[in-house]
Amino acid sequence: MSDQSIEQEIKAKGLTAPRITPDDIKANIANEFYFTAQNGVIGANNAAVNGPIEMPLALLTFCVLVLRNGFTVTGESACASPENFDAALGRKIARQNAESKVWPLMGYQLRCDLSAAKAVDSEGGEA
């Protein structure tokens, strides 16, 4: 089940309490970067990678999401069969995996905000 289909079901059921939505996740992403492990090794060593390690590194794709507050999360996509490697699909899967790490972070922050608001309400003013 995709995030969008879950979102549609939530709306259909009229669940209106504060929550994190797929749009909130996307709006919280300031930037994104993609590279393969091969790109990373080449960049780190300032040299080409040669030999038997080259192919496996080319099949591992990373996505780094920079959130609006500067925090970063990563997602990965590894391809087992070189014949199935597709760079665009690897980036898509890596991004989806990175986005899945943003949900609990934003959920935690929302829960903190709701808890703080409840404390203020129960005291009849600001804390």
Secondary structure as GFF3:
##gff-version 3
##sequence-region A 1 127
A	DSSP	alpha_helix	3	12	.	.	.	ID=ss1
A	DSSP	alpha_helix	22	27	.	.	.	ID=ss2
A	DSSP	beta_strand	29	36	.	.	.	ID=ss3
A	DSSP	alpha_helix	37	45	.	.	.	ID=ss4
A	DSSP	alpha_helix	54	58	.	.	.	ID=ss5
A	DSSP	beta_strand	60	67	.	.	.	ID=ss6
A	DSSP	beta_strand	72	78	.	.	.	ID=ss7
A	DSSP	three_ten_helix	82	84	.	.	.	ID=ss8
A	DSSP	alpha_helix	87	123	.	.	.	ID=ss9
###
